[in-house]
């Protein structure tokens, strides 16, 4: 049966699950694969077929992901895009003209959608991700970009990780943003591609200042949010994990209008107030919830909580309990 996912302009449906034969399958293959993706598709395994697709058109890039059973996409020479290819968790095999490439899990490469008959095969159950860029735009930044087609691009492991993380950030957050913010996200993705491919000197310097800084900040924020309950979390530790100096982390936050310490404190307070208002934690001690939010000093927690929310933690808990009892 066809399975609708996230829509693209002009695409009636994106995903498909079921038997890879019959009218429904052929309609999806024609309407989505050939008309929208400018590619044909062939399952690489027997039995039921699954292809869950998500896609989003941004001002300077189209980002898409596909998860499911083993599959092969073959270009139809109907697109003039160059695309970043990411293997998130399963190996990919790509053939672009006379060039062949194996992309290991977590690897990245560049593919040329204009080469008729070029194909990308997902060899196991898993997924693949792509970001399509206009050829002329990308070549204006990176005149030699086409030399990197079907070549490994993970020569800088740190930059590869930053690019993958920012791609995931774009997929998660860009759909709900306004056009101006979406433009900024797509520009940052383009900037990271310039750094990966190696662009003109002026383009590379601008990309470092703009795209790499934005991507690093989002990666650091995600790291901090994942470790809020760790009372030993420090600026130095965050910097060490992201292979930058503590001063670099401070500057990234300061340019966004907040310090590292202010961001960390605000997020810990927001976690604490969520826990205090959660009926599942009604019987928990306030000190335990403070520790779960990363506060080692309960007295300090009480002071900053009252300053931020205008009430004590106990008041917040009682207020939520009374509200739940009335509802």
C-alpha positions as CSV (number, residue, x, y, z in Angstrom):
1,X,0.0,0.0,0.0
2,X,1.2,3.5,-0.6
3,X,2.3,5.3,2.5
4,X,2.2,9.1,2.7
5,X,5.0,10.8,4.5
6,X,6.2,14.4,4.5
7,X,5.0,16.1,1.3
8,X,7.0,17.7,-1.5
9,X,5.5,20.2,-3.9
10,X,4.1,18.3,-6.9
11,X,4.4,14.8,-5.2
12,X,1.1,13.1,-4.4
13,X,2.8,10.5,-2.3
14,X,6.4,9.7,-1.1
15,X,6.6,6.4,0.7
16,X,5.5,3.0,-0.2
17,X,5.1,-0.3,1.7
18,X,3.9,-3.5,0.3
19,X,4.2,-5.8,-2.7
20,X,6.6,-4.3,-5.3
21,X,4.2,-5.3,-8.1
22,X,0.8,-4.1,-9.3
23,X,-1.0,-0.9,-10.1
24,X,-0.4,0.9,-6.7
25,X,3.3,0.2,-6.8
26,X,3.7,1.2,-10.5
27,X,1.7,4.4,-9.8
28,X,4.0,5.4,-6.9
29,X,7.0,4.5,-9.0
30,X,5.9,6.7,-11.9
31,X,4.4,9.7,-9.9
32,X,7.1,9.9,-7.2
33,X,10.3,8.2,-8.4
34,X,10.3,9.2,-12.0
35,X,8.5,12.5,-12.0
36,X,9.7,13.9,-8.7
37,X,13.0,12.3,-8.0
38,X,14.0,11.9,-11.7
39,X,15.1,8.4,-10.9
40,X,13.9,4.8,-11.3
41,X,13.8,2.3,-8.5
42,X,14.4,-1.4,-8.1
43,X,14.1,-3.5,-4.9
44,X,17.2,-5.5,-4.1
45,X,15.5,-8.2,-1.9
46,X,12.7,-10.6,-2.3
47,X,9.3,-10.3,-0.4
48,X,7.6,-7.2,0.9
49,X,9.2,-3.9,0.0
50,X,9.4,-0.8,2.2
51,X,10.6,2.7,1.3
52,X,9.8,5.4,3.8
53,X,10.8,8.8,2.3
54,X,11.0,12.3,3.8
55,X,11.9,15.3,1.8
56,X,12.0,19.1,2.3
57,X,12.6,21.8,-0.3
58,X,14.8,24.6,1.1
59,X,15.8,27.8,-0.7
60,X,19.3,26.5,-1.6
61,X,19.0,22.7,-1.1
62,X,16.6,19.8,-1.2
63,X,17.1,17.4,1.7
64,X,15.7,13.9,1.6
65,X,16.1,10.6,3.4
66,X,14.9,7.1,2.6
67,X,14.6,4.2,5.1
68,X,13.6,0.6,4.3
69,X,14.5,-2.6,2.6
70,X,17.5,-2.8,0.2
71,X,16.9,-0.7,-2.8
72,X,18.6,0.8,-5.9
73,X,18.0,4.3,-7.3
74,X,19.0,4.9,-10.9
75,X,19.2,8.4,-12.4
76,X,17.2,9.3,-15.6
77,X,19.3,12.2,-16.7
78,X,16.5,14.7,-15.8
79,X,18.3,16.6,-13.1
80,X,21.3,18.9,-13.1
81,X,22.0,18.7,-9.4
82,X,25.0,17.6,-7.4
83,X,24.1,15.8,-4.3
84,X,25.7,15.0,-0.9
85,X,25.2,11.3,-0.2
86,X,25.2,10.1,3.4
87,X,25.3,6.5,4.6
88,X,23.8,6.7,8.1
89,X,23.7,3.1,9.1
90,X,24.0,0.7,6.1
91,X,26.6,0.5,3.3
92,X,25.9,2.1,0.0
93,X,27.3,1.3,-3.4
94,X,27.4,4.1,-6.0
95,X,28.4,4.0,-9.7
96,X,28.7,7.3,-11.5
97,X,29.8,6.7,-15.1
98,X,33.2,5.0,-14.9
99,X,33.6,5.7,-11.2
100,X,32.4,3.2,-8.6
101,X,32.4,3.9,-4.8
102,X,31.6,2.0,-1.7
103,X,30.3,4.3,1.1
104,X,30.7,2.7,4.5
105,X,28.2,3.5,7.3
106,X,28.7,7.1,8.5
107,X,30.5,7.9,5.3
108,X,29.7,10.7,2.8
109,X,30.3,11.2,-0.9
110,X,29.2,13.5,-3.8
111,X,27.0,12.1,-6.6
112,X,26.0,13.6,-10.0
113,X,22.3,13.3,-10.7
114,X,22.8,14.3,-14.4
115,X,24.7,11.1,-15.3
116,X,22.1,8.9,-17.0
117,X,22.2,5.4,-15.7
118,X,24.2,6.3,-12.6
119,X,22.9,4.5,-9.5
120,X,23.1,4.3,-5.7
121,X,22.3,0.9,-4.0
122,X,21.4,0.6,-0.4
123,X,22.7,-2.9,0.3
124,X,21.1,-3.7,3.6
125,X,18.0,-2.8,5.6
126,X,18.6,0.7,6.8
127,X,18.7,4.1,5.2
128,X,20.4,6.7,3.0
129,X,20.3,10.5,3.1
130,X,20.9,13.2,0.5
131,X,21.1,16.9,0.1
132,X,20.7,18.2,-3.5
133,X,22.4,21.4,-4.6
134,X,22.1,23.4,-7.8
135,X,25.2,22.6,-9.9
136,X,25.9,26.2,-11.0
137,X,25.5,27.5,-7.4
138,X,27.9,24.9,-6.0
139,X,30.4,25.3,-8.8
140,X,30.4,29.1,-8.2
141,X,31.8,28.3,-4.7
142,X,33.8,25.2,-5.6
143,X,35.0,25.3,-9.2
144,X,36.5,21.8,-8.9
145,X,33.5,20.1,-7.2
146,X,32.8,17.7,-10.1
147,X,36.3,16.2,-9.6
148,X,35.0,14.9,-6.2
149,X,32.0,12.9,-7.7
150,X,32.1,9.3,-6.5
151,X,35.1,10.0,-4.3
152,X,35.3,9.6,-0.5
153,X,34.7,13.0,1.2
154,X,35.4,12.1,4.8
155,X,39.1,13.2,4.8
156,X,38.3,15.5,7.8
157,X,36.5,13.3,10.4
158,X,35.5,16.2,12.6
159,X,34.0,18.1,9.7
160,X,32.1,15.0,8.5
161,X,30.5,14.6,11.9
162,X,29.5,18.3,12.0
163,X,28.0,18.0,8.5
164,X,26.0,14.9,9.5
165,X,24.8,16.5,12.7
166,X,23.7,19.7,11.0
167,X,21.9,17.7,8.3
168,X,19.9,16.0,11.0
169,X,19.3,19.3,12.7
170,X,17.9,20.7,9.4
171,X,15.6,17.7,8.9
172,X,14.2,18.0,12.4
173,X,13.8,21.7,12.7
174,X,13.6,23.3,9.3
175,X,10.0,22.3,8.4
176,X,8.6,24.5,11.2
177,X,10.7,27.5,10.5
178,X,9.8,30.7,8.5
179,X,11.3,31.2,5.0
180,X,14.1,33.5,6.4
181,X,15.2,30.8,8.9
182,X,15.0,28.1,6.2
183,X,17.2,30.1,3.9
184,X,19.8,30.5,6.7
185,X,19.8,26.7,7.3
186,X,20.2,25.9,3.6
187,X,23.0,28.4,3.4
188,X,24.8,26.8,6.3
189,X,24.5,23.4,4.7
190,X,25.9,24.9,1.5
191,X,28.7,26.4,3.5
192,X,29.6,23.1,5.0
193,X,29.7,21.5,1.6
194,X,32.1,24.2,0.5
195,X,34.4,23.3,3.4
196,X,34.1,19.5,2.6
197,X,34.8,20.0,-1.1
198,X,37.3,22.7,-0.9
199,X,36.2,26.0,-2.4
200,X,37.7,29.3,-3.5
201,X,39.7,30.9,-0.7
202,X,37.1,33.7,-0.2
203,X,34.2,31.2,-0.2
204,X,36.0,29.0,2.2
205,X,36.7,31.8,4.7
206,X,33.1,32.9,4.6
207,X,31.9,29.3,5.0
208,X,34.0,28.9,8.2
209,X,32.7,32.1,9.6
210,X,29.1,31.4,8.8
211,X,28.2,27.8,8.2
212,X,30.7,26.0,10.3
213,X,30.1,28.3,13.3
214,X,26.3,27.7,13.1
215,X,26.7,23.9,12.8
216,X,29.1,23.7,15.7
217,X,26.9,25.7,17.9
218,X,23.9,23.5,17.2
219,X,26.0,20.4,17.8
220,X,27.3,21.8,21.1
221,X,23.8,22.7,22.2
222,X,22.5,19.2,21.4
223,X,25.4,17.8,23.5
224,X,24.6,20.0,26.4
225,X,20.9,19.2,26.3
226,X,21.7,15.5,26.3
227,X,23.8,15.9,29.4
228,X,21.8,18.3,31.5
229,X,21.4,15.9,34.4
230,X,25.2,15.5,34.7
231,X,26.2,17.8,37.5
232,X,29.9,17.5,36.5
233,X,29.2,19.0,33.0
234,X,31.8,21.8,32.3
235,X,32.7,24.1,29.6
236,X,36.1,22.5,29.3
237,X,34.6,19.0,29.0
238,X,32.2,20.2,26.2
239,X,35.1,21.8,24.3
240,X,37.2,18.7,24.6
241,X,34.4,16.5,23.2
242,X,34.0,18.8,20.2
243,X,37.7,19.3,19.7
244,X,37.7,23.0,20.1
245,X,39.0,25.4,22.7
246,X,36.9,26.6,25.6
247,X,37.2,30.1,24.3
248,X,35.8,29.0,20.9
249,X,32.7,27.6,22.7
250,X,32.3,30.8,24.6
251,X,32.5,32.9,21.5
252,X,30.0,30.7,19.6
253,X,27.4,31.3,22.4
254,X,28.2,35.0,22.9
255,X,27.7,35.6,19.1
256,X,24.2,34.1,19.5
257,X,23.4,36.6,22.3
258,X,23.8,34.3,25.4
259,X,26.8,32.9,27.3
260,X,27.5,29.2,27.8
261,X,26.7,29.5,31.5
262,X,23.4,31.3,30.8
263,X,22.3,28.7,28.3
264,X,23.2,25.8,30.6
265,X,21.4,27.4,33.6
266,X,18.3,28.2,31.6
267,X,18.0,24.7,30.1
268,X,18.5,23.1,33.6
269,X,15.8,25.3,35.1
270,X,13.4,24.5,32.3
271,X,14.0,20.8,32.9
272,X,13.5,21.2,36.6
273,X,10.2,23.0,36.1
274,X,9.0,20.3,33.7
275,X,9.9,17.6,36.3
276,X,8.2,19.5,39.1
277,X,5.0,19.8,37.0
278,X,5.0,16.2,35.8
279,X,2.4,14.1,37.6
280,X,4.7,11.1,37.3
281,X,7.1,12.8,39.7
282,X,4.5,14.0,42.2
283,X,5.9,11.9,45.0
284,X,9.6,12.7,44.3
285,X,11.6,15.0,46.6
286,X,12.5,18.4,45.3
287,X,16.2,17.7,46.0
288,X,16.1,14.6,43.8
289,X,14.5,16.5,40.9
290,X,17.1,19.2,41.3
291,X,19.9,16.7,41.1
292,X,18.2,15.1,38.0
293,X,18.3,18.5,36.4
294,X,22.1,18.9,37.0
295,X,22.0,21.0,40.2
296,X,24.5,19.7,42.8
297,X,23.7,22.5,45.3
298,X,20.1,22.4,46.3
299,X,20.2,25.8,48.0
300,X,21.6,27.4,44.8
301,X,18.8,25.7,42.9
302,X,16.1,27.2,45.1
303,X,17.6,30.7,44.7
304,X,17.9,30.6,40.9
305,X,14.5,28.9,40.4
306,X,12.7,31.6,42.4
307,X,14.6,34.3,40.5
308,X,13.6,32.8,37.2
309,X,10.0,31.8,37.8
310,X,8.9,34.1,40.6
311,X,8.0,31.1,42.9
312,X,9.8,28.4,44.9
313,X,10.1,24.9,43.6
314,X,7.6,23.8,46.2
315,X,5.1,26.4,45.1
316,X,5.5,25.2,41.5
317,X,4.9,21.6,42.6
318,X,1.9,22.4,44.7
319,X,0.4,24.6,42.0
320,X,0.6,21.8,39.5
321,X,-0.8,19.3,41.9
322,X,-3.8,21.5,42.6
323,X,-4.3,22.1,38.9
324,X,-4.3,18.4,38.2
325,X,-6.8,17.7,41.0
326,X,-9.2,20.3,39.7
327,X,-9.1,18.9,36.1
